[in-house]
Amino acid sequence: MQYKMLRLVADIFARIPWKGLRFIANCMAFCFWHLAPSRRNEAIQAIHKHLQVSLEESTQIARKSFRENCLYFLEIFNAGLFSTDCSFKVIHTPEINARLPAEQGPLGIYTAHPRSWELMPGLSPDLLPGREGMVVVRKQNNPSLNRLVAELRGARGMLAVDHRRASETVVPKLRRKGIVAFIVDHNTNRREAVFLSVPEDTAAVNMVPASIELRTKAALSPILLIIDGARAPILTILPTCP
């Protein structure tokens, strides 16, 4: 019953125009901003520390990040509708369009939470037709929610895999010349991490994706999808590294 209710909500959100999603995202961000003061202050102080800007500017950036992250989360409901031939234009250069299909071997795709990460799995069948694909994600604690999120992310054929089972599932897929997508900006525990210096701090970076790629000799390609104000997706694919 819980899953059916969640599925109904997801179907309703999938019918909401993008402007409507942005309005809902703004309302969500307003609530989070005022009802979660500890998270708000944490964001402001982190921006102030790492970007070395004033507290006033840090507050402005933090408020915008709350709004944008709520919108990016809601975009998961449009994941199954998003493709290179959808009603809004995907902007990319010819060399970007040809770069990924030119990779004939295993391919690892990396992105981060900023920008429209939930829409990117929908591009895989268009940019890399005929290739098996999966996306490594964190498992939701609620089984019904986890099932729904996996279905939404896999609406166009990408298999969602729990990050704790990544090695046993991903390695065979890559060895069959598959595609694996990772979100690499999660904080992680000490057993899975390598510690790297960042401005004014040290970050625990998950080393599992890198170790998987070394075992399978996969090419690596950072990728970023940005939705601008006119609702025109801009796809950026950086050069792959053997």
Disulfide bonds with the S-S distance in Angstrom:
none
